[in-house]
Amino acid sequence: MYYDAIIIGGGPGGSTSGTTLARAGKKVLILERERFPRFHVGESLIPYGNDIFSAIGVWDKMQAAGFMPKLGAEFVMGNSKASVSILFARYLEKRYAHTFQVERARFDELMLDHAAESGCEVWQDAHVKSASVTDDGATVMCERDGEMHELKARWVFDASGRDAFLGKQMQLPKTDLGMPKKFATFAHFTGVCRNEAPCDGHITVVRLDFGWFWMIPLTAEKTSIGLVQTMEHFKSTGMKPGECFEHVVQSSTELRRRMKDAVRVSEFTFAGDYTYRHLQNAGPRWFLIGDAAGFIDPIFSSGVMLAVKSGYLAAQKALAADKAGGPLSARAQARYTREVGKMCHVFLRLIKMFYDNRAFEVFMTPKPHKGMEWAVHNAVAGNTSTPLMLNLRLWAFYGVCALQKRFALVPRLDFAEPVA
């Protein structure tokens, strides 16, 4: 069977690429190894992904789906001694004033169904075994319902997530981005203490001296809660993941307050050793999108936005190459890799700031410089275009973060818990 494009993976990135290509009249096959709906972590969206959802025609469906509105984000110290609340509408255009918290089982199914309605052929429970790519196209071997299928296409898109199917098969070089290995433990809870309106839909990030917790309100009752810590710290506890999670909750003033009546309603799920980025994200007939291109720390909820943005960009690159009548040029390959890398870099700078205690003091200051506050709000909301004024103010912010290591330009933070 022959297609214009085969997409490995039916998550948000793969669905976005498929929808974009199908709406342009291309014959597209999406191969998804699981059966939707299925659980997936990464439940908090950020506003600068809204443009892509509108471009592929799914935004109205998202608004009608009943997802929890997300108007901003809150950052709190684990000892409850400092907090900062970001409200997107304060500095951003109306179209970026809100987004959603989503149960990925429902959200991903909505995205994949939209791709099918847009003209994509979708195979679920389809296990890709191999893919060979030349300058002329790709051959993909896929097992479905106990039968092996040989599939051919002009383009192949790897949206396989952290499995990074093509990256592993092609042995593409990658980097850990200079970040220590992390370990995450997460589950769903009811009975969690929520913020008051209009902050009741905020993601709450609780900062600890060795990591952080996320708290994402998914419905009126259900909250996604996860602990992220360095692998080194987790191993040093000698505890099992669930035991460590509960121990950290009880060791934090803020977490004890918010979770005193919490009831876990799902099994714990775990993820580890997950920061990397492939140094090449495209070839003559292939693209890596979303987590298949690279996965950075989830602290600023960038995962879905990077997936849909890179998925949309890759589809546009393929359409342009088709119009020119050839494979993707070396120049276009390099440009795509740079563009995806630039998006990641905006968040990587934020992430490194977050884990540096002194830099984090600047982020958490109760009286920020308005220009730098505007820039930080834009970055947290996912503005990766970095026009000149935004870039200058971000450089100023990171400059102050660097100086804070030597001089107390803003108040110091106390990370210690009160002595009982």
DRENDORO-88433 format. One record per residue (C-alpha): residue number from 1; x, y, z; residue in one letter. Coordinates in pm, whole numbers. Each point is the difference from the previous one (the first is absolute). Last residue first. Layout:
N
@k: NUM	X: X	Y: Y	Z: Z	r: A
...
// end
This chain:
420
@k: 420	X: 873	Y: 2102	Z: 6477	r: A
@k: 419	X: 277	Y: 184	Z: -186	r: V
@k: 418	X: -148	Y: 191	Z: -293	r: P
@k: 417	X: 91	Y: -148	Z: -341	r: E
@k: 416	X: 312	Y: 133	Z: -166	r: A
@k: 415	X: -1	Y: 166	Z: -344	r: F
@k: 414	X: 53	Y: 354	Z: 131	r: D
@k: 413	X: 2	Y: 239	Z: -293	r: L
@k: 412	X: 228	Y: 303	Z: -26	r: R
@k: 411	X: -160	Y: 336	Z: -71	r: P
@k: 410	X: 92	Y: 162	Z: -334	r: V
@k: 409	X: 336	Y: 146	Z: -109	r: L
@k: 408	X: 173	Y: -221	Z: 256	r: A
@k: 407	X: 342	Y: 8	Z: -167	r: F
@k: 406	X: 220	Y: -285	Z: -118	r: R
@k: 405	X: -245	Y: -259	Z: -137	r: K
@k: 404	X: -253	Y: 277	Z: -56	r: Q
@k: 403	X: 227	Y: 136	Z: -272	r: L
@k: 402	X: -78	Y: -299	Z: -223	r: A
@k: 401	X: -376	Y: 31	Z: 57	r: C
@k: 400	X: 24	Y: 375	Z: -72	r: V
@k: 399	X: 157	Y: -84	Z: -336	r: G
@k: 398	X: -268	Y: -261	Z: -62	r: Y
@k: 397	X: -266	Y: 269	Z: 40	r: F
@k: 396	X: 189	Y: 249	Z: -217	r: A
@k: 395	X: 42	Y: -266	Z: -272	r: W
@k: 394	X: -375	Y: -60	Z: 24	r: L
@k: 393	X: -59	Y: 372	Z: -39	r: R
@k: 392	X: 218	Y: 17	Z: -311	r: L
@k: 391	X: -164	Y: -308	Z: -153	r: N
@k: 390	X: -349	Y: 134	Z: 56	r: L
@k: 389	X: 94	Y: 334	Z: -157	r: M
@k: 388	X: 167	Y: -166	Z: -299	r: L
@k: 387	X: -268	Y: -257	Z: -83	r: P
@k: 386	X: 35	Y: -332	Z: 187	r: T
@k: 385	X: -217	Y: -231	Z: -219	r: S
@k: 384	X: -8	Y: -256	Z: 283	r: T
@k: 383	X: -301	Y: 147	Z: 180	r: N
@k: 382	X: -96	Y: -299	Z: 214	r: G
@k: 381	X: -213	Y: 146	Z: 281	r: A
@k: 380	X: 301	Y: -26	Z: 235	r: V
@k: 379	X: 206	Y: 201	Z: -251	r: A
@k: 378	X: -263	Y: 272	Z: -35	r: N
@k: 377	X: -48	Y: 28	Z: 377	r: H
@k: 376	X: 379	Y: 22	Z: 40	r: V
@k: 375	X: 18	Y: 288	Z: -250	r: A
@k: 374	X: -280	Y: 196	Z: 165	r: W
@k: 373	X: 165	Y: -52	Z: 341	r: E
@k: 372	X: 329	Y: 127	Z: -147	r: M
@k: 371	X: -168	Y: 321	Z: -114	r: G
@k: 370	X: -190	Y: 38	Z: 325	r: K
@k: 369	X: 305	Y: -40	Z: 225	r: H
@k: 368	X: -105	Y: -254	Z: 259	r: P
@k: 367	X: -126	Y: 85	Z: 350	r: K
@k: 366	X: -88	Y: -331	Z: 173	r: P
@k: 365	X: 316	Y: -172	Z: -130	r: T
@k: 364	X: -67	Y: -359	Z: -103	r: M
@k: 363	X: 179	Y: 1	Z: -337	r: F
@k: 362	X: 293	Y: 188	Z: 153	r: V
@k: 361	X: 22	Y: -252	Z: 287	r: E
@k: 360	X: -7	Y: -278	Z: -259	r: F
@k: 359	X: 333	Y: 130	Z: -129	r: A
@k: 358	X: 152	Y: -57	Z: 346	r: R
@k: 357	X: -146	Y: -348	Z: 40	r: N
@k: 356	X: 98	Y: -115	Z: -349	r: D
@k: 355	X: -255	Y: -264	Z: -106	r: Y
@k: 354	X: -248	Y: 256	Z: -137	r: F
@k: 353	X: 265	Y: 195	Z: -191	r: M
@k: 352	X: 112	Y: -318	Z: -178	r: K
@k: 351	X: -362	Y: -65	Z: -95	r: I
@k: 350	X: -58	Y: 352	Z: -130	r: L
@k: 349	X: 311	Y: -19	Z: -218	r: R
@k: 348	X: -110	Y: -343	Z: -126	r: L
@k: 347	X: -343	Y: 141	Z: -81	r: F
@k: 346	X: 128	Y: 256	Z: -250	r: V
@k: 345	X: 253	Y: -257	Z: -124	r: H
@k: 344	X: -269	Y: -252	Z: -93	r: C
@k: 343	X: -167	Y: 244	Z: -239	r: M
@k: 342	X: 339	Y: 91	Z: -147	r: K
@k: 341	X: 85	Y: -367	Z: -52	r: G
@k: 340	X: -320	Y: -58	Z: -197	r: V
@k: 339	X: 90	Y: 295	Z: -223	r: E
@k: 338	X: 362	Y: -110	Z: -30	r: R
@k: 337	X: -93	Y: -357	Z: -97	r: T
@k: 336	X: -247	Y: 134	Z: -257	r: Y
@k: 335	X: 267	Y: 231	Z: -141	r: R
@k: 334	X: 253	Y: -283	Z: -28	r: A
@k: 333	X: -242	Y: -217	Z: -193	r: Q
@k: 332	X: -100	Y: 295	Z: -220	r: A
@k: 331	X: 364	Y: 63	Z: -89	r: R
@k: 330	X: 64	Y: -367	Z: -71	r: A
@k: 329	X: -297	Y: 6	Z: -235	r: S
@k: 328	X: -318	Y: -189	Z: 81	r: L
@k: 327	X: -77	Y: -237	Z: -286	r: P
@k: 326	X: -116	Y: 126	Z: -339	r: G
@k: 325	X: -280	Y: 154	Z: -204	r: G
@k: 324	X: 2	Y: 358	Z: 129	r: A
@k: 323	X: -366	Y: -38	Z: 100	r: K
@k: 322	X: 87	Y: -325	Z: 176	r: D
@k: 321	X: 280	Y: 178	Z: 186	r: A
@k: 320	X: -242	Y: 273	Z: 115	r: A
@k: 319	X: -252	Y: -262	Z: 118	r: L
@k: 318	X: 274	Y: -183	Z: 191	r: A
@k: 317	X: 114	Y: 319	Z: 171	r: K
@k: 316	X: -360	Y: 85	Z: 93	r: Q
@k: 315	X: -45	Y: -344	Z: 152	r: A
@k: 314	X: 320	Y: 41	Z: 202	r: A
@k: 313	X: -116	Y: 338	Z: 132	r: L
@k: 312	X: -338	Y: -137	Z: 109	r: Y
@k: 311	X: 157	Y: -292	Z: 183	r: G
@k: 310	X: 267	Y: 226	Z: 153	r: S
@k: 309	X: -268	Y: 232	Z: 134	r: K
@k: 308	X: -226	Y: -286	Z: 110	r: V
@k: 307	X: 276	Y: -182	Z: 187	r: A
@k: 306	X: 163	Y: 312	Z: 147	r: L
@k: 305	X: -341	Y: 108	Z: 133	r: M
@k: 304	X: -73	Y: -343	Z: 143	r: V
@k: 303	X: 330	Y: -18	Z: 187	r: G
@k: 302	X: 44	Y: 357	Z: 128	r: S
@k: 301	X: -161	Y: -45	Z: 340	r: S
@k: 300	X: 254	Y: 231	Z: 172	r: F
@k: 299	X: 145	Y: -264	Z: 237	r: I
@k: 298	X: -17	Y: -281	Z: -258	r: P
@k: 297	X: 381	Y: -40	Z: -33	r: D
@k: 296	X: 104	Y: -31	Z: -362	r: I
@k: 295	X: -80	Y: -271	Z: -249	r: F
@k: 294	X: 149	Y: -12	Z: -347	r: G
@k: 293	X: -75	Y: -61	Z: -366	r: A
@k: 292	X: -221	Y: -301	Z: 78	r: A
@k: 291	X: -155	Y: 208	Z: 279	r: D
@k: 290	X: -162	Y: 229	Z: -255	r: G
@k: 289	X: 91	Y: -57	Z: -362	r: I
@k: 288	X: 277	Y: -183	Z: -184	r: L
@k: 287	X: -21	Y: 41	Z: -375	r: F
@k: 286	X: 79	Y: -221	Z: -299	r: W
@k: 285	X: 44	Y: 9	Z: -379	r: R
@k: 284	X: 325	Y: 189	Z: -64	r: P
@k: 283	X: 87	Y: 8	Z: 372	r: G
@k: 282	X: -136	Y: 177	Z: 306	r: A
@k: 281	X: 55	Y: 44	Z: 373	r: N
@k: 280	X: 378	Y: -21	Z: 32	r: Q
@k: 279	X: 162	Y: 66	Z: 339	r: L
@k: 278	X: -249	Y: -222	Z: 181	r: H
@k: 277	X: -97	Y: 146	Z: 337	r: R
@k: 276	X: 4	Y: -161	Z: 343	r: Y
@k: 275	X: -154	Y: 22	Z: 349	r: T
@k: 274	X: -197	Y: -309	Z: 105	r: Y
@k: 273	X: 192	Y: -211	Z: 246	r: D
@k: 272	X: -313	Y: -114	Z: 181	r: G
@k: 271	X: -376	Y: -38	Z: -18	r: A
@k: 270	X: -235	Y: -156	Z: 253	r: F
@k: 269	X: -374	Y: -58	Z: 42	r: T
@k: 268	X: -177	Y: -36	Z: 334	r: F
@k: 267	X: -334	Y: -177	Z: -20	r: E
@k: 266	X: -313	Y: 209	Z: -19	r: S
@k: 265	X: -257	Y: 148	Z: 240	r: V
@k: 264	X: 231	Y: 134	Z: 274	r: R
@k: 263	X: -201	Y: 170	Z: 274	r: V
@k: 262	X: 89	Y: 350	Z: 117	r: A
@k: 261	X: -136	Y: 141	Z: 328	r: D
@k: 260	X: 332	Y: 135	Z: 138	r: K
@k: 259	X: 130	Y: 51	Z: -355	r: M
@k: 258	X: 16	Y: 380	Z: -29	r: R
@k: 257	X: 118	Y: 64	Z: 354	r: R
@k: 256	X: 247	Y: -287	Z: 6	r: R
@k: 255	X: 139	Y: 114	Z: -337	r: L
@k: 254	X: 62	Y: 354	Z: 122	r: E
@k: 253	X: 166	Y: -100	Z: 327	r: T
@k: 252	X: 219	Y: -260	Z: -171	r: S
@k: 251	X: 137	Y: -315	Z: 169	r: S
@k: 250	X: -332	Y: -186	Z: -14	r: Q
@k: 249	X: -16	Y: 39	Z: -377	r: V
@k: 248	X: 366	Y: -106	Z: -32	r: V
@k: 247	X: -67	Y: -321	Z: 193	r: H
@k: 246	X: -307	Y: -80	Z: -209	r: E
@k: 245	X: 196	Y: 30	Z: -326	r: F
@k: 244	X: 295	Y: -196	Z: 141	r: C
@k: 243	X: -231	Y: -284	Z: 100	r: E
@k: 242	X: -155	Y: -4	Z: -347	r: G
@k: 241	X: 343	Y: -10	Z: -167	r: P
@k: 240	X: 147	Y: -271	Z: 226	r: K
@k: 239	X: 239	Y: 137	Z: 259	r: M
@k: 238	X: 378	Y: -7	Z: 34	r: G
@k: 237	X: -8	Y: 379	Z: 32	r: T
@k: 236	X: 334	Y: 41	Z: -179	r: S
@k: 235	X: -141	Y: -160	Z: -315	r: K
@k: 234	X: -262	Y: 276	Z: -29	r: F
@k: 233	X: 260	Y: 270	Z: 58	r: H
@k: 232	X: 231	Y: -131	Z: -274	r: E
@k: 231	X: -287	Y: -43	Z: -243	r: M
@k: 230	X: -70	Y: 368	Z: 46	r: T
@k: 229	X: -351	Y: 78	Z: 109	r: Q
@k: 228	X: -340	Y: 45	Z: -164	r: V
@k: 227	X: -310	Y: -73	Z: 209	r: L
@k: 226	X: -338	Y: -12	Z: -171	r: G
@k: 225	X: -358	Y: 92	Z: 70	r: I
@k: 224	X: -291	Y: -11	Z: -245	r: S
@k: 223	X: -316	Y: 131	Z: 161	r: T
@k: 222	X: -354	Y: -138	Z: -27	r: K
@k: 221	X: -308	Y: 154	Z: 159	r: E
@k: 220	X: -121	Y: 296	Z: -210	r: A
@k: 219	X: 205	Y: -140	Z: -288	r: T
@k: 218	X: 367	Y: -4	Z: -101	r: L
@k: 217	X: 156	Y: 222	Z: 268	r: P
@k: 216	X: 378	Y: -34	Z: -46	r: I
@k: 215	X: 229	Y: -18	Z: 304	r: M
@k: 214	X: 369	Y: -32	Z: -87	r: W
@k: 213	X: 260	Y: -75	Z: 265	r: F
@k: 212	X: 363	Y: 110	Z: 4	r: W
@k: 211	X: 363	Y: -100	Z: 36	r: G
@k: 210	X: 284	Y: -11	Z: 254	r: F
@k: 209	X: -54	Y: 325	Z: 196	r: D
@k: 208	X: -374	Y: -18	Z: -59	r: L
@k: 207	X: -213	Y: 213	Z: -229	r: R
@k: 206	X: -377	Y: -59	Z: -12	r: V
@k: 205	X: -133	Y: 63	Z: -351	r: V
@k: 204	X: -371	Y: 73	Z: -16	r: T
@k: 203	X: -178	Y: -21	Z: -335	r: I
@k: 202	X: -271	Y: 260	Z: 2	r: H
@k: 201	X: -366	Y: -97	Z: -41	r: G
@k: 200	X: -108	Y: 132	Z: 340	r: D
@k: 199	X: 190	Y: 326	Z: -56	r: C
@k: 198	X: -304	Y: 213	Z: -84	r: P
@k: 197	X: -127	Y: -124	Z: 240	r: A
@k: 196	X: 137	Y: -141	Z: 328	r: E
@k: 195	X: 283	Y: -252	Z: -7	r: N
@k: 194	X: -79	Y: -366	Z: 54	r: R
@k: 193	X: 47	Y: -238	Z: 297	r: C
@k: 192	X: 22	Y: -355	Z: -133	r: V
@k: 191	X: -300	Y: -224	Z: 73	r: G
@k: 190	X: 53	Y: -223	Z: -303	r: T
@k: 189	X: 331	Y: -137	Z: -126	r: F
@k: 188	X: 165	Y: -111	Z: -324	r: H
@k: 187	X: 352	Y: -145	Z: -8	r: A
@k: 186	X: 366	Y: 93	Z: -48	r: F
@k: 185	X: 359	Y: -103	Z: 67	r: T
@k: 184	X: 277	Y: 168	Z: -201	r: A
@k: 183	X: 374	Y: -75	Z: -8	r: F
@k: 182	X: 263	Y: 237	Z: -139	r: K
@k: 181	X: 345	Y: -38	Z: -153	r: K
@k: 180	X: 215	Y: 311	Z: 30	r: P
@k: 179	X: -21	Y: 258	Z: -281	r: M
@k: 178	X: 285	Y: 100	Z: -230	r: G
@k: 177	X: -222	Y: -16	Z: -304	r: L
@k: 176	X: 0	Y: -382	Z: 13	r: D
@k: 175	X: 126	Y: -2	Z: -358	r: T
@k: 174	X: -81	Y: -207	Z: -308	r: K
@k: 173	X: 163	Y: -164	Z: -301	r: P
@k: 172	X: -234	Y: -189	Z: -234	r: L
@k: 171	X: 28	Y: -378	Z: 14	r: Q
@k: 170	X: -230	Y: -37	Z: -303	r: M
@k: 169	X: -214	Y: -256	Z: 180	r: Q
@k: 168	X: 19	Y: 187	Z: 330	r: K
@k: 167	X: -88	Y: 339	Z: -146	r: G
@k: 166	X: -263	Y: -158	Z: -223	r: L
@k: 165	X: -191	Y: -152	Z: 291	r: F
@k: 164	X: 44	Y: 276	Z: 258	r: A
@k: 163	X: -174	Y: -206	Z: 271	r: D
@k: 162	X: -25	Y: 338	Z: 174	r: R
@k: 161	X: -288	Y: 88	Z: -229	r: G
@k: 160	X: -71	Y: -204	Z: -312	r: S
@k: 159	X: -71	Y: 304	Z: -216	r: A
@k: 158	X: 249	Y: -102	Z: -269	r: D
@k: 157	X: -120	Y: 138	Z: -333	r: F
@k: 156	X: 59	Y: -199	Z: -323	r: V
@k: 155	X: -28	Y: 154	Z: -344	r: W
@k: 154	X: -48	Y: -126	Z: -359	r: R
@k: 153	X: -170	Y: -309	Z: 130	r: A
@k: 152	X: 13	Y: -379	Z: -11	r: K
@k: 151	X: -161	Y: -257	Z: 225	r: L
@k: 150	X: 89	Y: -366	Z: 36	r: E
@k: 149	X: -254	Y: -162	Z: 229	r: H
@k: 148	X: 55	Y: -290	Z: 242	r: M
@k: 147	X: -310	Y: -174	Z: 131	r: E
@k: 146	X: -84	Y: -92	Z: 360	r: G
@k: 145	X: -273	Y: 262	Z: 26	r: D
@k: 144	X: 250	Y: 268	Z: -103	r: R
@k: 143	X: 375	Y: -29	Z: -46	r: E
@k: 142	X: 176	Y: 282	Z: -186	r: C
@k: 141	X: 295	Y: 14	Z: -235	r: M
@k: 140	X: 63	Y: 351	Z: -129	r: V
@k: 139	X: 160	Y: 83	Z: -334	r: T
@k: 138	X: 99	Y: 363	Z: -51	r: A
@k: 137	X: 54	Y: 244	Z: -285	r: G
@k: 136	X: 220	Y: 99	Z: -292	r: D
@k: 135	X: 300	Y: 136	Z: 192	r: D
@k: 134	X: 1	Y: -326	Z: 195	r: T
@k: 133	X: -168	Y: -113	Z: 320	r: V
@k: 132	X: -34	Y: -345	Z: 152	r: S
@k: 131	X: -247	Y: -50	Z: 282	r: A
@k: 130	X: -32	Y: -295	Z: 233	r: S
@k: 129	X: -237	Y: -182	Z: 234	r: K
@k: 128	X: -288	Y: 245	Z: 31	r: V
@k: 127	X: -270	Y: -145	Z: 223	r: H
@k: 126	X: -359	Y: 88	Z: -90	r: A
@k: 125	X: -254	Y: -32	Z: 281	r: D
@k: 124	X: -165	Y: 302	Z: -162	r: Q
@k: 123	X: 4	Y: 67	Z: -374	r: W
@k: 122	X: -122	Y: 343	Z: -111	r: V
@k: 121	X: -65	Y: 115	Z: -357	r: E
@k: 120	X: 13	Y: 377	Z: 0	r: C
@k: 119	X: -277	Y: 201	Z: -168	r: G
@k: 118	X: -81	Y: 290	Z: 233	r: S
@k: 117	X: -244	Y: -219	Z: 193	r: E
@k: 116	X: 287	Y: -239	Z: 69	r: A
@k: 115	X: 221	Y: 285	Z: 123	r: A
@k: 114	X: -288	Y: 125	Z: 217	r: H
@k: 113	X: -37	Y: -347	Z: 151	r: D
@k: 112	X: 371	Y: 6	Z: 83	r: L
@k: 111	X: -27	Y: 340	Z: 169	r: M
@k: 110	X: -311	Y: -95	Z: 199	r: L
@k: 109	X: 165	Y: -328	Z: 103	r: E
@k: 108	X: 306	Y: 191	Z: 117	r: D
@k: 107	X: -217	Y: 233	Z: 207	r: F
@k: 106	X: -211	Y: -270	Z: 161	r: R
@k: 105	X: 287	Y: -224	Z: 115	r: A
@k: 104	X: 214	Y: 310	Z: 57	r: R
@k: 103	X: -223	Y: 131	Z: 272	r: E
@k: 102	X: 29	Y: 365	Z: -85	r: V
@k: 101	X: 79	Y: 329	Z: 175	r: Q
@k: 100	X: -96	Y: 269	Z: -246	r: F
@k: 99	X: 98	Y: 332	Z: -163	r: T
@k: 98	X: -53	Y: 359	Z: 99	r: H
@k: 97	X: 99	Y: 358	Z: -71	r: A
@k: 96	X: 191	Y: -89	Z: -315	r: Y
@k: 95	X: -270	Y: 109	Z: -248	r: R
@k: 94	X: -58	Y: 312	Z: 214	r: K
@k: 93	X: 357	Y: 120	Z: -43	r: E
@k: 92	X: 237	Y: -56	Z: 291	r: L
@k: 91	X: 113	Y: 212	Z: 296	r: Y
@k: 90	X: -263	Y: -30	Z: 273	r: R
@k: 89	X: -213	Y: -253	Z: -186	r: A
@k: 88	X: 252	Y: -278	Z: 70	r: F
@k: 87	X: -35	Y: 24	Z: 379	r: L
@k: 86	X: 323	Y: -108	Z: 168	r: I
@k: 85	X: -10	Y: -55	Z: 376	r: S
@k: 84	X: 315	Y: 12	Z: 213	r: V
@k: 83	X: 47	Y: -158	Z: 343	r: S
@k: 82	X: 226	Y: 24	Z: 303	r: A
@k: 81	X: 30	Y: -146	Z: 351	r: K
@k: 80	X: -231	Y: -301	Z: -51	r: S
@k: 79	X: 278	Y: -247	Z: 101	r: N
@k: 78	X: -22	Y: -172	Z: -339	r: G
@k: 77	X: 35	Y: 336	Z: -171	r: M
@k: 76	X: -280	Y: 85	Z: -240	r: V
@k: 75	X: -23	Y: 66	Z: -374	r: F
@k: 74	X: -342	Y: 66	Z: -152	r: E
@k: 73	X: -104	Y: -15	Z: -364	r: A
@k: 72	X: -252	Y: 171	Z: -225	r: G
@k: 71	X: -350	Y: 8	Z: -142	r: L
@k: 70	X: -45	Y: -374	Z: -49	r: K
@k: 69	X: -357	Y: -100	Z: -85	r: P
@k: 68	X: -83	Y: -361	Z: 103	r: M
@k: 67	X: -108	Y: -199	Z: -307	r: F
@k: 66	X: -371	Y: -5	Z: -85	r: G
@k: 65	X: 38	Y: -125	Z: -357	r: A
@k: 64	X: -161	Y: 303	Z: -168	r: A
@k: 63	X: 312	Y: 216	Z: 22	r: Q
@k: 62	X: 214	Y: -286	Z: -130	r: M
@k: 61	X: -236	Y: -56	Z: -292	r: K
@k: 60	X: 20	Y: 371	Z: -85	r: D
@k: 59	X: 381	Y: -22	Z: 3	r: W
@k: 58	X: 18	Y: -300	Z: -237	r: V
@k: 57	X: 18	Y: 175	Z: -338	r: G
@k: 56	X: 365	Y: -65	Z: -87	r: I
@k: 55	X: 91	Y: 370	Z: 19	r: A
@k: 54	X: -202	Y: 55	Z: 319	r: S
@k: 53	X: 186	Y: -276	Z: 186	r: F
@k: 52	X: 325	Y: 144	Z: -137	r: I
@k: 51	X: -79	Y: 350	Z: 125	r: D
@k: 50	X: -97	Y: -130	Z: 346	r: N
@k: 49	X: 347	Y: -150	Z: 59	r: G
@k: 48	X: 117	Y: 338	Z: 128	r: Y
@k: 47	X: -240	Y: -36	Z: 291	r: P
@k: 46	X: 154	Y: -288	Z: 197	r: I
@k: 45	X: -151	Y: -346	Z: 51	r: L
@k: 44	X: 5	Y: -206	Z: 320	r: S
@k: 43	X: -61	Y: -375	Z: -9	r: E
@k: 42	X: 343	Y: -139	Z: -84	r: G
@k: 41	X: -43	Y: -363	Z: 109	r: V
@k: 40	X: -183	Y: -253	Z: -212	r: H
@k: 39	X: -283	Y: -241	Z: 71	r: F
@k: 38	X: -170	Y: -169	Z: -295	r: R
@k: 37	X: -306	Y: 74	Z: -211	r: P
@k: 36	X: 106	Y: -123	Z: -248	r: F
@k: 35	X: 146	Y: -339	Z: -90	r: R
@k: 34	X: 379	Y: -5	Z: -6	r: E
@k: 33	X: 257	Y: -44	Z: -281	r: R
@k: 32	X: -122	Y: 296	Z: -203	r: E
@k: 31	X: 74	Y: 7	Z: -374	r: L
@k: 30	X: -135	Y: 309	Z: -175	r: I
@k: 29	X: -43	Y: -34	Z: -379	r: L
@k: 28	X: -26	Y: 310	Z: -219	r: V
@k: 27	X: -113	Y: 59	Z: -358	r: K
@k: 26	X: 58	Y: 371	Z: -60	r: K
@k: 25	X: -272	Y: 252	Z: -86	r: G
@k: 24	X: 127	Y: 299	Z: 199	r: A
@k: 23	X: -247	Y: -84	Z: 278	r: R
@k: 22	X: 165	Y: -342	Z: 13	r: A
@k: 21	X: 345	Y: 152	Z: 48	r: L
@k: 20	X: -100	Y: 230	Z: 286	r: T
@k: 19	X: -212	Y: -268	Z: 167	r: T
@k: 18	X: 281	Y: -254	Z: -15	r: G
@k: 17	X: 261	Y: 238	Z: 137	r: S
@k: 16	X: -230	Y: 104	Z: 285	r: T
@k: 15	X: -101	Y: -359	Z: 77	r: S
@k: 14	X: 366	Y: -102	Z: 16	r: G
@k: 13	X: 84	Y: 282	Z: 239	r: G
@k: 12	X: -308	Y: -49	Z: 219	r: P
@k: 11	X: 45	Y: -378	Z: 31	r: G
@k: 10	X: -60	Y: -239	Z: -291	r: G
@k: 9	X: 347	Y: -145	Z: -45	r: G
@k: 8	X: 201	Y: -94	Z: -308	r: I
@k: 7	X: -132	Y: 222	Z: -280	r: I
@k: 6	X: 4	Y: -131	Z: -356	r: I
@k: 5	X: -19	Y: 262	Z: -274	r: A
@k: 4	X: -97	Y: 17	Z: -369	r: D
@k: 3	X: -120	Y: -355	Z: 23	r: Y
@k: 2	X: 56	Y: -327	Z: -186	r: Y
@k: 1	X: -132	Y: -346	Z: 90	r: M
// end
